[in-house]
Amino acid sequence: MEVARAPLWLVGLITVVALAGLPRLAMDQGYQLASDHPLVQLNQRVRGSTLSDQAMGVVVWSNRSLLNADGVRDIEAAREAVAAIPYLEHVRAVTRAPVLASQDGVLVVTTPLWPPPLDEGGWTEARKEVFADPFIPGQLINDQGDTTVIVGWVRSLTADQALAALAASSVAGPQASDGPLESAVRKEIAQARLAVGLGEVAGPPDLVIAQRLRALASVGSRSEGGAPPDIQAGLEDWIARAEFIAQDPDAEVSRLLGERVDGLVLTTGTRAAPFGSKLVESGLQAQYPVAFLLGLVGFLCAGFGFIAHGRGVLAGLGAILAAIATLGATLGTLGWLGIPADPLSILGSLAGVVWTLALVMQAPWTPRALGRAGLVLGLPLLLLSPLGPCGSLWVAAALGLGLALLFGATCSGWAPMAGGRSPQPLQAPVPWFLKDGSRDLGFVAVALVLFALSLSLSPPGGGDTSRLLAGRHVITGQETRGLGAAIVRDRLGGVPPVFLVAEGNEPGHFADPTAIAHLSEQVEQLRDGKEVSAAWGWPDLIGHLHRRVAGVDKGSMPSHRDAVEQYLLLLGRPQDTRSFVSRDLDLALARLNLSNAGAKRAGRLYDRFPAEGEGPFLAGAALEWTLASREQSRALLLSLVLGCLVFLPLVGWTGAHGRRERLRVGLAVFCYAMLWSGLALIFGDVSGRGGPESWVGAALVAGVGVQVVMSHRRHDRTALALLLGAGGLPLFFTPVLPLVQLAAVLVTGSLLLLMWQKPMDFSKL
């Protein structure tokens, strides 16, 4: 009695304190870091000085080359649509991409595709020039020429600038009209520009236009010299909208890109879609509620089927309420710790809670019963993961719900093949992998192969979520959010990109050949590794200019600062250098397209170039998602730990054996569940496959193998070999050393549990 009561008091105290932390819980919908994180601050500096990852635009693709008359016409139509968005700057397209040449020592900038060539010979020469340029292939068009991007960079706007841009686009853009509001605004814009031009008003035109529009919206009635009420109301709406645009320009650009793409008329066989991180993020968020609610219902129904069986409805309802209370306690603890939670992490926490409850309430507690619980409650979590084998969270949620409901009903005695209820619950006809009998090995084989197959089919990305944010798994029906990013990722790579950043201590620092050479060495080291598939940087641009002007071989760099400055003057296109260097040359960067191996190990790559110290640093929104995903993985594991701890005392409810023995069994369940959760996280970090939710789901399913190992049957060695073999399938594409390390951890952990549980025969419980 004393052994069972002490944990109850402790759990009660933990639960009460944890629930008090619920008001502190922050929801994280977009894998975000704290605003004072060094990486976030570095990204802000980079975005304020250069054209980095604030890029959004349209991808145009076809099943044939786009570098012909029809393709260029389609690309130009998309470019004009993107360029008409006032909140984007420096819009780039392959049709207007500059190609550098040298004629008699003079640097010449040409655009081979515009105006379009007149004959086939001209097209052949234009294609040759485009693909020979080091900065166009891989960035604006793929090597096959069938996919191209029209990209612009989101402007950082104040509310006044956003209002002026909104007004200008409304009266002169493609959606302009001649209503009373537009006529009044057009007049105010003309007067403001005239006043600035004549020197009557000091300040930039955007500021003067915004001031006049705000004044027009705030004056009194028309009899007092003000605008009519309908114009005032329209201006107030514009002002409110401008405030929103200034706070979140990505959202407005995403909306406008969608409208522009819908209005494009392209050649048959050519398609277009917007791309940008905000579109993918909104696509994921739109499916969170459905996945969460379906998963919640499914897990609760499955838990009810387990608990209510043989114990009555009240016991089942009490178990569900206990699960809800425990979920609240785990989330409250996250609130106290200041760790944000997203819906999928909450779903994973709930799955762990209900799964643990189902384990400790099973009677008799045999490996077969535990295996069924793990498979039924673990597979829906794997299916619900956006990195799992299903292409849609909707489909995955429906499958998980159906499986949970079917098995919950079966455990309650419903026999679907017999046409009604079975007089002997748990003996009803069920799928072959759930049948009773001596099929432990077959069951474990199915569970582990499904686990391995799920992670093997998961796109590489791991905890860095780069594949998740590429949008491959958020396309449902006619939904196109994320489609553009998926096309760009598959055909061009590097979405989202990362950047190697170097900061100088004075303006003009990166006109110094020594500083350029140092950054070039770092970029070359990354190029020689497996993590980076392509890289373009400030040293590459300077080297390209040096070769074109001086006629030297590839690899040569200018030796004097004056030469660098002269090359930039000859180029005469400062807007084309902002992708690589700040205006005052005190910050330079290189864009890195990560390979599959690099995407898997983006977190480790960041650890080599952290956003602190002397530099160079690794920057980019993709790395923010990587580090935030790490924190959420820890939060999810912590939720499972708390859930298991809270439910340990509930083992005393079974009453089949002494409480001391049941508590010991509960501790065994807790230890092996935590062991497998930890191993799953190690597995995800080593192999880079799956995501935080997949790792935890894999831990739940793989835990079945430990139960077979601990059952002390004659085929223990066979089960252990099967466990290690099936669990290692997803590691075929990883180095041998991590595989050996993981196998060693698995064997050691399983043997320790075997030794600790030696006096207890689980098969006789």
ABEGO torsion letter per residue (X at the ends): XAAAAAAAAAAAAAAAAAAAAAAABBBBAAGBBBAABAAAAAAAAAAAABBBAABBEBBBBBABBABBAAAAAAAAAAAAAAAABAABBGBBBAAABBBBBBBGGBBBBBBAAOBBBABAAAAAAAAAAAAABAAABGAABBAAGABBBBBBBBBBBBAAAAAAAAAAAAAABAABBABAAAAAAAAAAAAAAAAAAAGABBEBAAAAAAAAAAAAAABBBAAAGBBBAAAAAAAAAAAAAAAAAAABAAAAAAAAAAAAAAABBBBBGBBBBBBEAAAAAAAAAAAAAAAAAAAAAAAAAAAAAAAABGAEAAAAAAAAAAAAAAAAAAAAAAAAAGBBBBAAAAAAAAAAAAAAAAAAABOBBBAAAAAAAAAAAAAAAAAABAABABABAAAAAAAAAAAAAAAAAAAAGBBAAAGEBBABBGABBBBAAABBEBAAAAAAAAAAAAAAAAAAABBBGEAAGAAAAAGAAABBEABABGAAAAAAAAAAEGOBBBBBBBBBABBGAAABAAAAAAAAAAAAAAAABAABABBBBAAAAAAAAAAAAAGBBBGBBBABAAAAAAAAAAAGBAAAAAAABBAAGABBBBBBBBBAAAAAAAAAAAAABBABEAOBBBBEAAAAAAAAAAAAAAAAAAAAAAAAAAAAAAAAAAGABBAAAAAAAAAAAAAAAAAAAAAAAAAAAAAGBEBAAAAAAAAAAAAAAAAAAAAGBAAAAAAAAAAAAAAAAAAAABBAAAAAAAAAAAAAAAAAAAAAAAABBAAAX
